[in-house]
Amino acid sequence: MASQSDPSAENLFSVAGHIACVTGASSGLGRFVATALAHAGASVVGVARRADALQEWQQPLGDKAGYICHDLMERNGIAAAADKISAVFGSPDIIIHAAGVNTRESADAVTAKGWEDTIWLNLSVPFFLSQQFVPAMKAKKWGRIINFASLQTVRAFPDGIAYGASKGGIGQVTRAMAEAWSGDGINANAIAPGFFPTELTAPVFSNTERTANNASQTCIGRNGELEDIKGPILFLASDASAYVTGQVLMVDGGFTAK
């Protein structure tokens, strides 16, 4: 067994020399993950709609980070987005799909547009954007696709039918990506955060009673903190996960274990 000071153990989790793309990099978990990858040695391209937020994220990281402003809701814009991403540092061999939307509507109130937008951004974009980068990953015989799943990948929550459908689909599309591409050295996995304080979950954390109740349902006894996501992301993005593919890793403090 490698000791804690063994350089080979440190290299196992290294992403130095790799090019990463993170969607939803302007805020929340996407921003944190993009920063963590840059600090770990990757060249990182952040993707989001807000130029000011992306600039604020990129500036402290210097030449280790770049960004493109792109609205991934554009149905015909995936190829253009991929071209702009690749123009920054080259075609990425790590892609993390953190962009997402949750309309938080009851089943009776869901509209066709809300449903279609949720499925598109949360489920379709991760597949079609990944598909753009697969040829370069195949040529390199190495790639990492990391989708963002959810507690709602495996649980039903109130006012979450469209979001839950999209995240349930992420579990299956992750397995299907693994089946299709892992033989070419491209591992596909998903990370499923529990309750973390982000812009997307602000409506949940604004309710102190609900926040405390969510924490009480974990095995650990607290909600997530941003630092809790760093280790799992570096694991799935690096050679440490060389024999791990098609999996959904629940990073939820044991919420789904109870």
N, C-alpha and C positions, 0 to 999 in steps of 0.2 A: 504493500500500500504506500502511495506517495505521501511524504511528509508535508506539513503545512508550508515549509520553506522550499519545497521541490519546485524548481523553475518550470518543469514540465506540467505540473498541476496548474500553475498560473497561466501558462500558455493555452491550456485546454479551454479556458473561458475567455480567451482574447478574441477581440474582433478587429484588431489592428490590421490594416491593409485591405479591409473590406469596405464596400460602398453600401450604405444603408439608405432606404427611403422610408419615411414615416409619414403616413397621412394623419390629418388631425393634429399636426405638430404645434399649432398655435396656442393650445391650452390643455389643461388637465393631464390625464395619463399619457396622451400622445406627446405633449411637450416634455414631460418628465423622461419618458422613454428615449426620445430623440436626444436629449441632453446626456443621458446616461451612456448611450452608445458612442457619442462624440468623446466623452471623457474616457471611454474604454478603448479609444483608438480608431474608431471607424470614421470615415468621411460620410456625413449625414446630410441628406436632402429632406427638408421639411416641406410638407404640402398642406396648404389650407387656403381659405379665401381671404383672410385679413392680413394685408401687407404690414400694417403697423405692428401687429402682434408677432408676426414672423420675424420682422427686423429686430424687435426687442429680444426675441429668443436667440437669434443668430449672432448678434454683435459680441456678446461675451465669449463666444466659442471661436471667433476668428475664422481662419481658413479651414477649420475642420468641419464647418457647417455652411450650407447654402440652402436656398429655398426657392420655391416657385409658388406663385399665387394662382390657384385654379379652383374652380367650382366643380367638384366631382359629381354634383347633381346633374350636370349636363350629360344627357344620354349619349350624345355623339362625340364626346370630348375625351374618351379614354386614350385613344391613340395619340392625340395631341398632348395630353398630359404626360404620357410615357416618354414622348420625344423631348419635352421640356425637362423632365426629371433626368434623363440620360445626358442631356447637354451640360449639366452642372459638373459632375465628376466622372461620368461614364455610366454604363448600365449597372444598376444595383444588383448585388447578389444577396442582399438581405432586404426584405420588404415587410413592413409592419403596418397592418391596417387598423389604425386606431380611430379614424373618422367614423362618426356615427350620429344617429338622430333617434330621439325617443319622444313621440308626440304625447305620451301619457293620456291617451283617450280611452274611455270605456268602450267595451265591445259595441254598445248601442250607438256610439257617437263616431266610430271610425268611418272616414270617407275613403272613396276610391283613391283620391290623390294622396292622402296621408299614408294609406297602405302602400301604394306604389312607390312613393318617395322613400319610405322606411326600408322596404325590401331592396330597392335599388342601391341606396347608399350603404346599408349595413351588410348586404349579402351579395348583390351583383357586382359592385365595384371591387371588392376583394378578389373575386375570381377573375374578372376581365382585365383588371390592372396587372395582376400577377401574370396572367397569360401573356401579356406584352413582353415581360422580362424573361420568360422561361427559355426562349432560344439561346440567349446569352449565358444563362445559368447552365444549360445543357452543355454548351461549348466548353465551359469552365469545369464541368462535372462537380459543381458545388453551388448550393443555394439554400436559403432559409426563407420560408414564407411563414409569417406569424399572424394569424387572424385574432381578432378580439371577440371572444365569446362572452358569456355572461352567466350569472346565476339563472337567468331565464332561458338558457340553453337547456336546462334540466328541470326548472321549476316554473310554475305559472304564478304570476303576480297580478294584483289588481291594476286595471288601466294599462295593461301591457300586451294586449293581444298581437298587435302589429309588430312591436319590438320583439316580443317573445318568439313570434314566427320567424323573424329574420335571424335571431340568435340560435334558435333551434336548427335552422338551415345551415348556419355557420359550422355547427358541429359536424353535419354530414358533408358539407363541401370540403371541410378540412380533411376528412377521411378520404374523400374522392380525389382531392389533389394529391394526397400521399400515394394513393394507389396508382395514379396516372404518372407521377413524376419522380417518385423517390428512387426508382431504378436508375435514374440519370443523375443521382447525387443531390436531388432537391428535396429537402425534408420540409414537410408542411405540418404545422401544429397550431393549436389555438391556446390562448391564455384567457381564463375566465375570472376576472376580478370580482371580489365581493363588493361590499359597500366602501367606496373610497370617496373622499370629498373632492369633487370636481364641478365644473360648470354644469355638466350634464346631470349630476345628482344633487344640485343645489336645492331643488324642491324637497328632496328627502331630508337633507341635513338641516334645512330650515325648521323642521319640526323636531324639537328636542326629545319629545316623548318617543317618536318613531325612531330617531337615531339611537336612543338608548335601548329600545326594544330590539333593533337589528343587532346591536353589539351583544346583547344577552343571548342571542340565538347562535352565536359562534362558539366553537370549542375553546378558543383563546380568551374570549370575553371582551373583545374590543373590535371596532371597525378598522378598516385598512388605513395605513399611512403610505404616502407616496413611496417612501424608501422600500416598502415591502414588495414592490413590483420589480425592483432593479435586478435582484438575483435571478428570479425566474426568466426575465427577458434575456439576460446575458447567457443563461444556460441554453435557451432555445435558439439564440442567434449565433452560437459558437460551435466549435467542434465537440464541446462537452455533450451535445445532444446528437452525436453522430448516428446512434442506433435508436433514436426516438423519432417516430413520425406517425402522423395520423391521430395524435392524441389531443385531448382537451385537458389542460392543467388548471385545476381550480385553485385560485389564489384568494381564498375566502375565509381564512382563519377557522376553517372547519364548519362553516355555515351549512354546507350540503352534506356534512357527515352526521348531523344530528337529525 
